[in-house]
Amino acid sequence: MALAENPEVLRTPPRISDATLRDSAHMAGVEFGPQDAAAIAGLLVRTGVELVEVGMVSGPDSKDADLVLATHEAVGPERSMTLLVVRDRRQVARALDEAERLGVRHIMYSIPTSEQHARLKLDSPSPKFLQSLARSAIVQAKERGFHVTFSGEDGARTPKERLVPYVEAGFAAGADRFRLAETVAFLSPWQMESVIGDIAAIDGSEIEIHSHNMLGMAVANSLAAVRAGARWISATVGGIGERGGNAPLAELLTSLRVIHGDTRFDLTHLTELSRLALRGAGLGDAFQPGPTTPHAFAYELPGQLSHPEAYETLPAELVGNRRALRVRSRLTTALVGWALADSGLDVDIDAFTPWLAERQEREGRPLLDRDAIREAAVDFRPVPA
């Protein structure tokens, strides 16, 4: 591949983590099996990706346990990282117990930092509560010997006066790395440089950037973050991910090669990786990130359907798209309730949901959308006497 005649050599070339096997747990209707996870993880490591992020744990009996174990088998727990959800101290302890059971060594705490997301997920927008929760979670994990990355979920929309003290508190508690999550695509590259510069200036900080691609700037914002002092970039194969996708790995690595003369990565695996991941995700070879795709505004988490304004860079209707539900095995009564709202169907949701989940399992987990759930509700309704 041709290089720029005078490439801009980065002072500290970024290390790469890949979230394909974790972000899929959030992307509506996308679920990888253990065999896919092992194959994808193996190719990622051969490409030169240092850390494979896999699965999500909030407590015992994690649905992603098989993915985590398969990835550990393929590349080892030292090359893997698993996300732990943070809501309160007791919930964190249960999640850490599960992570230990699975042999996880690296964890990443998902903690909402913007006032909007903190109010929605933690029932409190208080910055003091946010810092206290993060400190407690980090100390618990470090006492158990985990390598800890803590996130700023919706960090791109978190004001400096709220974000910087939070990041300082996390590192003071012993965290190893901070991830700024551009959960809602929001920043231009030059704005990203400013935001990262503020937190990279914190003594002893190690910063990672995780961008979503609704505005098509995830790669540009990731490279801007590195210019400003970030040491890690989080990407996904094919840009797989919710809300317009993530920074696509192939575009990121080829940009590093062409623009910055970075030859550390073996790019020969990228096409095979993309085909394997897109096929395993059930997305097809034509999947594209961005706001006009069928997946851009599709959700399988009830909070995203109930409070889309907290997750969307712009409303679906603005680009002629529409909000949708897509789910395979992560069916809940809240999702069924959303699907049946205003349908005119009188169904006992508490009875219907486990019936539908059992049918889904029996039929091989076909993809469900709102119409499919409504059709199933008609089948479920008792025949009048």
Backbone torsions as a table, in degrees:
resi	resn	phi	psi	omega
1	MET	NA	135.6	-179.0
2	ALA	-67.4	145.1	175.7
3	LEU	-109.9	156.4	174.9
4	ALA	-60.6	145.7	-178.1
5	GLU	-59.0	-40.4	178.1
6	ASN	-127.3	75.7	-176.6
7	PRO	-62.6	146.2	176.1
8	GLU	-81.8	98.9	-176.8
9	VAL	-73.7	125.0	-179.3
10	LEU	-74.4	137.0	-179.9
11	ARG	-60.0	-43.2	176.7
12	THR	-128.9	96.4	-179.2
13	PRO	-57.8	138.4	-174.4
14	PRO	-72.8	149.2	169.3
15	ARG	-90.4	149.6	-172.1
16	ILE	-115.7	130.8	167.9
17	SER	-114.7	152.0	-178.3
18	ASP	-122.4	129.7	-174.7
19	ALA	-107.9	17.0	-177.6
20	THR	-54.5	-44.6	-175.1
21	LEU	-83.9	-1.9	172.2
22	ARG	-107.4	-47.0	-177.8
23	ASP	-63.5	-23.8	177.1
24	SER	-64.4	-25.0	177.7
25	ALA	-69.6	-19.9	178.2
26	HIS	-100.3	-23.7	-175.5
27	MET	-77.1	127.8	-171.9
28	ALA	-58.1	123.9	173.8
29	GLY	79.5	1.6	-177.8
30	VAL	-103.9	122.4	178.5
31	GLU	-143.6	121.1	176.4
32	PHE	-88.5	150.4	172.2
33	GLY	-93.8	166.6	-178.2
34	PRO	-57.8	-37.1	-179.4
35	GLN	-64.9	-43.6	176.1
36	ASP	-62.0	-43.3	-178.1
37	ALA	-59.7	-44.4	-179.4
38	ALA	-63.9	-43.3	-178.5
39	ALA	-66.9	-43.3	-179.9
40	ILE	-65.5	-44.9	179.8
41	ALA	-60.5	-42.9	179.9
42	GLY	-61.5	-43.6	179.3
43	LEU	-68.5	-35.5	178.2
44	LEU	-61.6	-45.2	-179.5
45	VAL	-66.1	-39.8	177.7
46	ARG	-65.1	-28.0	177.4
47	THR	-71.9	-28.0	-178.7
48	GLY	119.2	4.5	175.9
49	VAL	-69.7	130.9	-173.5
50	GLU	-83.5	-30.7	-172.8
51	LEU	-138.1	128.3	179.5
52	VAL	-105.6	111.4	-179.8
53	GLU	-84.4	126.6	-173.2
54	VAL	-139.9	126.9	169.8
55	GLY	74.9	172.4	-177.2
56	MET	-140.9	134.1	-177.3
57	VAL	-126.8	129.0	174.1
58	SER	-121.4	-11.0	-179.1
59	GLY	178.2	-163.0	-176.9
60	PRO	-67.5	160.0	176.1
61	ASP	58.2	47.8	-179.4
62	SER	-61.0	136.7	176.8
63	LYS	-66.3	-21.7	-177.7
64	ASP	-95.7	10.0	-176.3
65	ALA	-56.9	-43.4	-177.7
66	ASP	-64.8	-36.8	177.8
67	LEU	-64.8	-44.5	-179.3
68	VAL	-61.1	-47.2	-178.1
69	LEU	-65.3	-39.8	178.9
70	ALA	-64.6	-38.8	178.6
71	THR	-67.9	-41.7	176.3
72	HIS	-59.5	-41.0	-180.0
73	GLU	-64.3	-36.4	-176.0
74	ALA	-78.4	-43.2	-172.0
75	VAL	-127.5	-5.4	179.2
76	GLY	90.8	148.6	-178.5
77	PRO	-65.2	-23.5	179.5
78	GLU	-70.7	-21.5	178.4
79	ARG	-99.5	10.2	-176.1
80	SER	-120.9	153.1	174.8
81	MET	-140.8	139.8	-178.9
82	THR	-122.9	138.8	-179.5
83	LEU	-80.8	135.2	173.7
84	LEU	-116.4	130.0	179.4
85	VAL	-78.3	138.3	179.9
86	VAL	-117.5	119.7	176.1
87	ARG	-127.9	-42.8	175.5
88	ASP	-156.4	172.2	-171.8
89	ARG	-61.2	-44.2	-178.2
90	ARG	-67.1	-38.9	178.1
91	GLN	-64.4	-38.2	177.8
92	VAL	-61.9	-42.3	180.0
93	ALA	-61.5	-41.2	178.5
94	ARG	-65.2	-39.7	179.1
95	ALA	-66.0	-39.9	178.0
96	LEU	-65.8	-37.6	175.8
97	ASP	-58.7	-44.4	-179.1
98	GLU	-67.5	-40.8	178.4
99	ALA	-61.1	-41.6	177.4
100	GLU	-63.7	-41.1	179.6
101	ARG	-60.0	-35.7	-177.9
102	LEU	-85.0	-3.7	179.3
103	GLY	79.4	20.9	-179.6
104	VAL	-69.8	138.4	177.1
105	ARG	-110.0	-35.7	-179.3
106	HIS	-108.9	127.8	175.1
107	ILE	-121.7	155.1	174.3
108	MET	-128.6	117.7	179.3
109	TYR	-81.7	129.5	175.2
110	SER	-96.5	109.2	-175.7
111	ILE	-129.7	119.8	-178.1
112	PRO	-73.1	126.3	-176.2
113	THR	-106.3	-28.6	179.5
114	SER	-67.2	151.6	179.8
115	GLU	-58.8	-40.4	-178.3
116	GLN	-63.8	-47.1	-178.9
117	HIS	-72.8	-35.7	178.5
118	ALA	-64.8	-41.7	177.9
119	ARG	-63.9	-39.8	-177.2
120	LEU	-71.0	-40.6	-171.3
121	LYS	-103.1	-25.4	-177.7
122	LEU	-112.7	-3.2	-178.6
123	ASP	62.8	18.9	177.8
124	SER	-156.9	126.4	176.3
125	PRO	-87.8	2.8	-173.3
126	SER	-62.2	123.2	177.2
127	PRO	-64.7	-31.7	178.1
128	LYS	-66.2	-41.2	177.7
129	PHE	-64.4	-42.0	179.8
130	LEU	-59.3	-46.9	179.9
131	GLN	-65.5	-40.7	179.6
132	SER	-63.7	-42.2	179.6
133	LEU	-63.8	-44.2	179.8
134	ALA	-64.3	-45.3	179.7
135	ARG	-59.1	-46.1	-179.0
136	SER	-61.3	-45.9	-178.5
137	ALA	-64.4	-42.3	-178.0
138	ILE	-66.8	-45.2	179.9
139	VAL	-61.2	-43.6	178.2
140	GLN	-57.3	-44.4	-177.1
141	ALA	-69.9	-41.8	-179.5
142	LYS	-66.3	-34.6	177.1
143	GLU	-63.2	-26.0	179.1
144	ARG	-93.4	-1.1	174.2
145	GLY	91.1	14.9	178.7
146	PHE	-79.0	150.9	164.1
147	HIS	-83.2	127.7	-169.3
148	VAL	-118.9	119.5	164.1
149	THR	-103.5	133.3	175.2
150	PHE	-116.9	144.1	-173.0
151	SER	-104.5	163.0	164.1
152	GLY	-113.9	84.5	179.4
153	GLU	-63.5	130.0	-171.8
154	ASP	62.0	31.2	-178.1
155	GLY	-64.0	-29.1	-178.3
156	ALA	-64.9	-25.2	179.1
157	ARG	-102.5	11.5	-180.0
158	THR	-93.1	121.4	-178.3
159	PRO	-59.0	150.6	-177.3
160	LYS	-53.5	-42.8	-175.8
161	GLU	-68.6	-14.6	175.7
162	ARG	-99.8	-37.6	-174.9
163	LEU	-74.7	-47.9	-173.9
164	VAL	-60.8	-47.1	177.9
165	PRO	-62.6	-32.6	177.0
166	TYR	-64.4	-46.4	179.9
167	VAL	-65.4	-42.0	177.5
168	GLU	-59.3	-42.7	-179.7
169	ALA	-63.8	-39.2	-179.7
170	GLY	-65.4	-43.5	178.7
171	PHE	-70.2	-35.7	177.6
172	ALA	-63.5	-28.1	179.4
173	ALA	-80.7	-7.2	175.4
174	GLY	111.1	7.4	179.7
175	ALA	-62.2	150.8	-178.7
176	ASP	-92.1	-30.8	-175.9
177	ARG	-152.5	150.6	174.0
178	PHE	-116.8	133.5	176.0
179	ARG	-109.1	120.3	170.6
180	LEU	-85.0	116.5	179.5
181	ALA	-98.5	116.7	172.4
182	GLU	-84.4	65.4	-175.1
183	THR	-54.2	-45.4	174.3
184	VAL	-108.5	114.6	-179.0
185	ALA	-55.5	124.4	-165.7
186	PHE	-148.4	-28.4	-169.3
187	LEU	-107.0	149.4	167.4
188	SER	-84.1	164.8	178.7
189	PRO	-57.5	-39.0	-178.7
190	TRP	-72.6	-31.4	173.5
191	GLN	-68.9	-38.1	178.5
192	MET	-60.7	-41.8	178.6
193	GLU	-57.8	-39.7	-179.4
194	SER	-67.3	-45.5	-178.8
195	VAL	-63.3	-46.9	-179.1
196	ILE	-67.0	-38.2	179.1
197	GLY	-57.4	-38.9	-179.8
198	ASP	-62.8	-41.3	-175.9
199	ILE	-89.9	-25.2	176.1
200	ALA	-69.1	-20.8	179.0
201	ALA	-76.1	-11.1	179.7
202	ILE	-67.7	133.1	-177.3
203	ASP	-56.0	127.7	175.7
204	GLY	74.5	14.0	-175.6
205	SER	-81.5	146.7	170.2
206	GLU	-128.6	119.3	-167.6
207	ILE	-114.5	139.6	174.4
208	GLU	-122.9	147.5	177.4
209	ILE	-115.0	135.3	177.5
210	HIS	-131.1	104.5	-174.4
211	SER	-108.6	144.8	170.0
212	HIS	-98.9	159.3	-163.0
213	ASN	-113.0	23.3	-177.4
214	MET	-58.6	-32.7	179.6
215	LEU	-98.0	4.4	177.1
216	GLY	75.2	17.3	-175.8
217	MET	-117.9	17.9	-175.6
218	ALA	-61.6	-43.1	178.7
219	VAL	-68.4	-45.4	179.9
220	ALA	-60.8	-42.9	179.7
221	ASN	-67.5	-35.1	178.0
222	SER	-65.0	-43.9	179.0
223	LEU	-67.6	-35.8	176.9
224	ALA	-64.6	-38.3	178.6
225	ALA	-61.7	-39.9	179.0
226	VAL	-65.0	-42.3	177.3
227	ARG	-57.2	-32.0	-176.4
228	ALA	-89.7	-1.7	174.9
229	GLY	123.6	-3.2	175.7
230	ALA	-67.0	142.7	-178.1
231	ARG	-105.6	-13.6	-178.2
232	TRP	-130.2	147.4	171.3
233	ILE	-124.5	132.1	174.0
234	SER	-99.2	130.0	-178.6
235	ALA	-134.9	177.6	172.4
236	THR	-139.3	150.8	178.3
237	VAL	-66.0	128.6	178.8
238	GLY	70.0	5.5	-176.4
239	GLY	75.1	15.4	-178.6
240	ILE	-56.3	135.0	177.8
241	GLY	157.5	166.1	-177.6
242	GLU	-79.2	169.9	176.6
243	ARG	50.7	58.0	175.8
244	GLY	85.3	1.6	178.2
245	GLY	90.0	178.4	-179.4
246	ASN	-113.2	-177.0	175.2
247	ALA	-63.0	115.8	-177.0
248	PRO	-72.0	130.5	-172.7
249	LEU	-59.8	-45.1	-176.3
250	ALA	-62.2	-45.2	179.6
251	GLU	-64.9	-37.8	179.8
252	LEU	-64.7	-49.4	-176.0
253	LEU	-69.6	-36.2	177.6
254	THR	-71.2	-32.8	174.8
255	SER	-64.9	-42.2	176.9
256	LEU	-61.1	-38.0	-179.3
257	ARG	-68.6	-50.3	-172.5
258	VAL	-76.3	-45.2	-173.2
259	ILE	-83.3	-37.0	-172.3
260	HIS	-113.9	3.2	176.8
261	GLY	65.8	27.1	-175.7
262	ASP	-87.6	110.1	-175.7
263	THR	-108.6	21.5	-176.0
264	ARG	-72.5	-20.7	-169.3
265	PHE	-104.4	145.5	176.0
266	ASP	-90.0	98.6	-174.1
267	LEU	-77.5	-6.9	-175.1
268	THR	-67.4	-16.0	-179.2
269	HIS	-90.0	-6.5	-168.5
270	LEU	-65.1	-42.0	-179.0
271	THR	-66.1	-44.8	178.0
272	GLU	-61.8	-41.2	177.9
273	LEU	-59.2	-48.0	-178.2
274	SER	-61.5	-45.3	-178.9
275	ARG	-65.1	-41.2	-179.7
276	LEU	-65.2	-45.4	-177.4
277	ALA	-68.7	-43.0	-178.8
278	LEU	-67.5	-37.1	177.2
279	ARG	-68.2	-45.7	-179.8
280	GLY	-64.1	-30.2	179.0
281	ALA	-81.4	-9.1	-178.1
282	GLY	72.9	23.4	-176.1
283	LEU	-96.1	-20.5	-179.4
284	GLY	84.1	160.8	-175.5
285	ASP	-67.1	-17.8	-173.8
286	ALA	-92.7	8.2	-179.5
287	PHE	-58.8	135.8	175.7
288	GLN	-134.9	144.4	173.8
289	PRO	-78.3	171.7	175.8
290	GLY	117.0	174.9	-169.6
291	PRO	-80.6	-8.9	-175.5
292	THR	-103.3	2.0	-178.7
293	THR	-81.0	158.5	178.0
294	PRO	-62.3	-19.8	-176.6
295	HIS	-92.7	-10.7	-169.8
296	ALA	-60.4	-39.0	-177.2
297	PHE	-119.2	27.2	178.8
298	ALA	-96.0	137.7	-174.7
299	TYR	-134.4	156.4	170.3
300	GLU	-132.1	8.2	174.2
301	LEU	-106.2	126.5	-174.7
302	PRO	-55.5	-38.9	-178.7
303	GLY	-62.2	-30.8	179.7
304	GLN	-73.2	-32.3	177.1
305	LEU	-77.2	-35.6	-178.3
306	SER	-78.6	-31.5	-177.6
307	HIS	-130.1	59.2	-175.9
308	PRO	-60.7	-26.8	-178.0
309	GLU	-62.9	-22.1	179.5
310	ALA	-78.9	-13.4	-172.3
311	TYR	-121.0	-11.4	-170.9
312	GLU	-106.1	131.6	174.5
313	THR	-64.5	-38.1	178.6
314	LEU	-150.9	154.7	-178.0
315	PRO	-70.3	146.4	-178.0
316	ALA	-55.0	-38.8	-175.5
317	GLU	-63.7	-25.8	-177.1
318	LEU	-63.2	-30.5	179.4
319	VAL	-107.9	16.6	178.2
320	GLY	74.9	16.0	179.0
321	ASN	-98.0	-178.2	177.0
322	ARG	-144.5	153.8	179.3
323	ARG	-76.5	142.2	-175.6
324	ALA	-147.1	159.2	173.7
325	LEU	-106.0	133.3	175.4
326	ARG	-140.3	121.1	-175.3
327	VAL	-149.8	146.4	175.6
328	ARG	-111.0	-74.3	-175.0
329	SER	-113.0	-5.6	-176.0
330	ARG	-94.2	45.8	-176.1
331	LEU	-77.0	135.9	177.0
332	THR	-134.4	163.2	177.6
333	THR	-62.0	-33.3	179.6
334	ALA	-65.0	-41.4	177.8
335	LEU	-65.2	-43.6	179.2
336	VAL	-62.9	-40.3	177.7
337	GLY	-60.4	-41.3	178.4
338	TRP	-64.4	-43.2	-177.6
339	ALA	-64.1	-34.4	-175.4
340	LEU	-92.1	-7.7	-179.9
341	ALA	-58.4	134.5	178.6
342	ASP	63.4	19.1	179.7
343	SER	-89.4	-17.5	-176.4
344	GLY	81.4	2.1	-179.3
345	LEU	-89.6	128.9	179.3
346	ASP	-99.4	96.4	-173.1
347	VAL	-128.6	140.6	172.7
348	ASP	-76.4	99.2	-173.1
349	ILE	-62.5	-36.8	-179.4
350	ASP	-65.0	-30.4	177.6
351	ALA	-87.7	-35.9	-175.9
352	PHE	-70.0	-38.9	-174.7
353	THR	-60.6	-51.1	178.2
354	PRO	-65.4	-30.8	176.4
355	TRP	-63.3	-44.4	-179.2
356	LEU	-69.4	-39.7	179.0
357	ALA	-61.9	-40.1	178.8
358	GLU	-66.3	-39.9	177.8
359	ARG	-65.5	-39.5	177.3
360	GLN	-58.0	-47.0	-179.3
361	GLU	-62.8	-42.1	-177.7
362	ARG	-65.8	-32.5	-175.9
363	GLU	-94.8	8.3	176.0
364	GLY	87.0	24.7	176.9
365	ARG	57.6	54.5	173.6
366	PRO	-65.3	154.9	-178.4
367	LEU	-69.2	132.7	177.1
368	LEU	-109.0	135.5	167.9
369	ASP	-118.7	-172.6	-176.3
370	ARG	-62.4	-42.4	-179.0
371	ASP	-63.6	-39.9	-179.6
372	ALA	-65.6	-37.7	177.9
373	ILE	-66.9	-39.2	178.6
374	ARG	-66.7	-40.0	177.9
375	GLU	-64.0	-39.9	178.4
376	ALA	-66.2	-34.0	178.7
377	ALA	-65.0	-35.2	176.1
378	VAL	-63.4	-42.5	177.5
379	ASP	-63.0	-33.3	-175.7
380	PHE	-76.8	-27.6	-174.8
381	ARG	-59.3	134.8	179.3
382	PRO	-66.3	144.2	178.4
383	VAL	-72.2	129.0	-179.3
384	PRO	-60.6	144.7	179.5
385	ALA	-68.8	NA	NA
